[in-house]
Amino acid sequence: MNEQAAIAGADLGATMTEMGHKARLAARQLARLPGPVKDAALHAIAGAIRARAEAILEANRRDMAAMQASGTAASFMDRARLDAARIEAIAEAVEAIAALADPVGAVMAAWERPNGLKIERVRTPLGVIGVIYESRPNVTADAAALCLKAGNAVILRGGSDCLNSNLALAGAIAEGLKAAGVDPHAIQVVATPDRAAVGMMLSGLSGAIDVIVPRGGKSLVARVQSEARVPVFAHLEGLCHVYLDKGADLDMAKAIAVNSKMRRVSICGSAETLLVDRAAAERLLPPVAEALAAAGCELRGDSAARALVPAMGEASEEDYRTEYLAPILSVAVVDGVEGALAHIARYGSSHTESIVTGDDGAAQAFLDGCDSAIVLHNASTQF
């Protein structure tokens, strides 16, 4: 990992090819590592992150200064900013991954053919994963830890705006791997801001990369899906919705709406649209809107919402299709669960949706009818 700093000054093509070769060799070791060894490596990584916290924070301060000088939006700077609490959260997340059951070798299904042939479907590592992401340094540690736990080597290419932070985290990760006797090339970070490195990863690095995982904005994901010559695991925007049903408790509705939007406005799990049941809009919307406004959220609503909250701005058709990643929330009044489902089907991205209600029947109808990756009952979209 320490040699990563040499990438920017070397021939990029040769360097990237060498990274792929080293990752492929490391993947062979990882695939056979016992679970306790992987967990020991993860705990060592967490310890190294804590031990190097000040160096990581200093690297992050350089990134933040450069972003501020270039006029980067405040919401994107928040995604990139680290402090002592966030460093600790990164270390704890790595330890939480270590605590998970080892997925490698788990038998998912087993059956026997009439001729006596026994067949098992078993979880195995993929090999080498390429992760391309933007803005958030915690993704460096999260992706590294998840890949290690699943027995995969990984090549990480973060956003150029967080290069110093990512390399500082990479140093801690390498230290943890070495301490546990694991090949440090199992987790490598591309140390150049040159975007040509992304194209090389999308080409597969001469067969070294088995799958690409993009984590970032719409333009990044679209490029990966368009140009990749290896399989891609991807999602686009996080156009998440919170639906306040007529059976919602007001205090719960306020708490969930505010947390879903304002806990972290710049992440894909942040709510972008608040839907309110017409049958209870007069009871629910004004106090919920007041709580959101008090938290610093700008509201943009349809005519029915603005009739109840005159201070609310007007929402356009495009607002309901927008992932703001900012303290802005679209609002619409809908006709019950079916109206909420219709709105989500029309404008949503199939990411995360939540219903707030004390009516179990309404909740089940929402959960059954919502075609999204995550569907919640009485919980924040940011969990």
FENPE-V693280 format. One record per residue. N is the residue number from 1. OMEGA is omega in degrees with one decimal (* if undefined). BURIAL is I if it has 9 or more other C-alpha atoms within 8 Angstrom, else O. Layout:
BEGIN
[[N	OMEGA	BURIAL] [N	OMEGA	BURIAL]]
END
This chain:
BEGIN
[[1	-175.1	I] [2	-179.1	O] [3	-178.7	O] [4	-177.0	I] [5	-178.8	O] [6	-172.9	O] [7	-173.8	I] [8	-177.3	I] [9	-177.7	O] [10	173.5	O] [11	-170.2	O] [12	-178.3	I] [13	-180.0	O] [14	-179.0	O] [15	180.0	I] [16	177.7	I] [17	178.3	I] [18	176.1	O] [19	179.1	I] [20	179.7	I] [21	-179.9	I] [22	177.9	I] [23	179.8	I] [24	177.5	I] [25	179.6	O] [26	-179.3	I] [27	179.1	I] [28	176.5	I] [29	-176.4	I] [30	-176.3	I] [31	-177.2	I] [32	-177.7	O] [33	173.9	I] [34	179.4	O] [35	-179.3	O] [36	178.3	O] [37	176.8	I] [38	-179.8	I] [39	177.4	I] [40	177.8	I] [41	179.1	I] [42	177.5	I] [43	177.4	I] [44	176.9	I] [45	178.9	I] [46	178.8	I] [47	179.6	I] [48	176.7	I] [49	178.1	I] [50	-177.2	I] [51	-178.0	O] [52	-173.7	I] [53	-176.3	I] [54	177.8	O] [55	178.1	O] [56	179.4	I] [57	178.1	I] [58	176.6	O] [59	179.2	I] [60	177.9	I] [61	176.8	O] [62	177.4	I] [63	-177.9	I] [64	178.9	I] [65	179.0	O] [66	178.6	I] [67	179.6	I] [68	-179.9	I] [69	-179.0	O] [70	177.3	O] [71	178.9	O] [72	-178.7	I] [73	-176.7	O] [74	-178.3	O] [75	178.9	I] [76	175.6	I] [77	178.5	I] [78	179.1	O] [79	-174.8	I] [80	-172.7	I] [81	173.9	I] [82	170.7	I] [83	-176.4	O] [84	-179.1	O] [85	-179.8	O] [86	174.4	O] [87	178.6	I] [88	178.4	I] [89	177.1	O] [90	179.1	I] [91	179.3	I] [92	178.2	I] [93	176.7	I] [94	178.5	I] [95	177.9	I] [96	176.8	O] [97	176.7	I] [98	-177.2	I] [99	179.7	O] [100	175.2	O] [101	178.4	O] [102	-179.2	I] [103	-174.0	I] [104	178.6	I] [105	179.4	O] [106	179.5	O] [107	-176.9	I] [108	179.1	O] [109	178.2	O] [110	177.8	I] [111	-178.7	O] [112	179.0	I] [113	-180.0	O] [114	-179.5	O] [115	178.1	O] [116	178.6	O] [117	-179.9	O] [118	-176.2	O] [119	175.7	O] [120	171.2	I] [121	-170.7	O] [122	176.0	I] [123	178.3	I] [124	177.1	I] [125	176.9	I] [126	-178.8	I] [127	178.8	I] [128	180.0	I] [129	173.1	I] [130	179.6	I] [131	179.7	I] [132	-171.2	I] [133	-176.0	I] [134	158.1	I] [135	-170.0	I] [136	-179.4	I] [137	-179.2	I] [138	178.7	O] [139	178.2	O] [140	-179.6	I] [141	-178.6	I] [142	-177.9	I] [143	178.5	I] [144	-177.5	I] [145	-179.9	I] [146	179.0	I] [147	178.7	I] [148	-179.3	I] [149	-178.0	I] [150	175.4	I] [151	-178.9	I] [152	167.2	I] [153	-177.5	I] [154	170.8	I] [155	-173.9	I] [156	175.4	I] [157	-179.9	I] [158	179.0	I] [159	-178.7	I] [160	-179.8	O] [161	-179.9	O] [162	-174.0	I] [163	-178.9	I] [164	179.3	I] [165	-178.0	I] [166	179.4	I] [167	176.5	I] [168	175.6	I] [169	179.0	I] [170	177.7	I] [171	177.8	I] [172	179.6	I] [173	179.2	I] [174	178.8	I] [175	179.3	I] [176	178.8	I] [177	-179.4	I] [178	-179.4	I] [179	-179.1	I] [180	179.2	I] [181	179.4	O] [182	179.1	I] [183	-178.3	I] [184	177.2	I] [185	174.2	I] [186	179.2	I] [187	-178.4	I] [188	178.3	I] [189	176.8	I] [190	-170.1	I] [191	176.4	I] [192	174.7	I] [193	-178.3	O] [194	-177.8	O] [195	176.4	O] [196	178.1	O] [197	178.0	I] [198	179.1	I] [199	178.7	I] [200	176.6	I] [201	-179.8	I] [202	177.7	I] [203	178.0	I] [204	-179.6	I] [205	176.3	I] [206	176.4	O] [207	-177.3	O] [208	-176.8	I] [209	-178.1	I] [210	-178.3	I] [211	177.3	I] [212	174.9	I] [213	175.2	I] [214	177.5	I] [215	-178.3	I] [216	-175.6	I] [217	-175.3	I] [218	-177.1	O] [219	177.8	O] [220	-177.9	I] [221	179.3	I] [222	178.4	I] [223	-179.9	O] [224	-179.2	I] [225	-177.8	I] [226	-169.9	O] [227	-173.6	I] [228	175.8	I] [229	173.5	O] [230	179.5	I] [231	-177.2	O] [232	168.5	I] [233	-172.7	O] [234	165.6	I] [235	179.9	O] [236	-173.2	I] [237	172.3	I] [238	178.9	I] [239	-173.6	I] [240	-177.6	I] [241	167.7	I] [242	179.2	I] [243	176.8	I] [244	-178.8	I] [245	179.8	I] [246	178.3	I] [247	-176.7	I] [248	169.7	I] [249	-173.8	I] [250	-178.6	O] [251	178.1	O] [252	179.6	I] [253	179.1	I] [254	-177.1	I] [255	-177.6	O] [256	179.7	I] [257	-178.7	I] [258	-179.8	I] [259	-178.4	I] [260	-178.4	I] [261	-162.9	I] [262	-179.8	I] [263	171.6	I] [264	-174.6	O] [265	-170.1	I] [266	-179.5	I] [267	-174.0	O] [268	177.7	I] [269	178.2	I] [270	178.5	I] [271	177.4	I] [272	179.5	I] [273	173.9	I] [274	177.3	I] [275	-176.6	I] [276	178.7	I] [277	-179.0	I] [278	-177.2	I] [279	-179.0	O] [280	-175.3	I] [281	-178.6	I] [282	179.3	I] [283	-170.3	O] [284	-167.3	I] [285	-177.7	I] [286	179.6	I] [287	177.4	I] [288	177.5	I] [289	178.4	I] [290	179.3	O] [291	178.8	I] [292	179.3	I] [293	178.8	I] [294	178.5	O] [295	177.2	O] [296	-176.6	O] [297	173.0	I] [298	-178.6	I] [299	176.2	I] [300	-172.4	I] [301	174.1	I] [302	-174.5	I] [303	-179.9	O] [304	178.6	I] [305	-178.3	I] [306	175.7	I] [307	179.5	O] [308	179.7	I] [309	-174.1	I] [310	-179.0	O] [311	-177.9	O] [312	175.3	I] [313	-179.0	I] [314	178.2	I] [315	174.0	I] [316	175.5	O] [317	-178.0	O] [318	179.4	O] [319	-177.6	I] [320	177.5	I] [321	-171.5	I] [322	169.3	O] [323	-172.5	O] [324	-172.1	O] [325	-176.7	I] [326	-179.3	O] [327	178.3	I] [328	-178.0	I] [329	173.0	I] [330	-178.5	I] [331	175.9	I] [332	174.2	I] [333	-174.6	I] [334	-179.1	I] [335	174.4	I] [336	-177.2	I] [337	-178.0	I] [338	176.4	O] [339	177.6	I] [340	179.8	I] [341	179.6	I] [342	178.9	O] [343	-179.2	I] [344	179.5	I] [345	-177.8	I] [346	-171.3	O] [347	-170.7	I] [348	179.4	I] [349	178.9	I] [350	-179.0	I] [351	-176.1	I] [352	178.7	I] [353	-178.8	I] [354	171.8	I] [355	175.6	I] [356	-178.0	I] [357	171.2	I] [358	-179.1	O] [359	-177.2	O] [360	178.8	O] [361	177.6	O] [362	179.4	I] [363	-178.7	I] [364	177.7	O] [365	178.6	I] [366	-179.1	I] [367	-179.6	I] [368	-172.6	O] [369	-175.2	O] [370	-176.9	I] [371	179.6	O] [372	-177.7	I] [373	-179.4	O] [374	178.2	O] [375	-169.7	I] [376	174.2	I] [377	179.2	I] [378	178.0	I] [379	178.2	I] [380	174.3	I] [381	174.2	I] [382	177.5	O] [383	*	O]]
END
